[in-house]
Amino acid sequence: MVLIFGGVYQGKLAYAKVHYGDREIIDQIDNWILSLIELDEDVIEKVKELIAVHPDAVVICNDISCGVVPISALHRKWRDETGRAMSLLAAHSEEVIRMFCGIPTKLK
């Protein structure tokens, strides 16, 4: 597994297509996590399932952890659960890449 994360419109998907085009790419996992929360699903269990079913995938996540703490309880939970999910994905990834201004930084 490869985890690529960064802000919105930082070049994550384009980078994944160029460098990992032969692998399955799962984009915007943060939006999937929000939908799981809205359905009252266990996010971490669903992420564990994703890891088991797609161990060689490239997972792309928008970094929603920076900035002002959201006022909405739903969005605070989304931010927290996304952070926990990213930590789990990173632990199971052979590579973790942060994209900023189109520049990849390999963290793992």
ABEGO torsion letter per residue (X at the ends): XBBBBEBBGAGAAAAAAAAAAABBBBBGAAAAAAAAAAAGBBAAAAAAAAAAABAABBBBBBBAABEBBBABAAAAAAAAAAAAAAAAAAAABABBBBBBGGBBBBAX
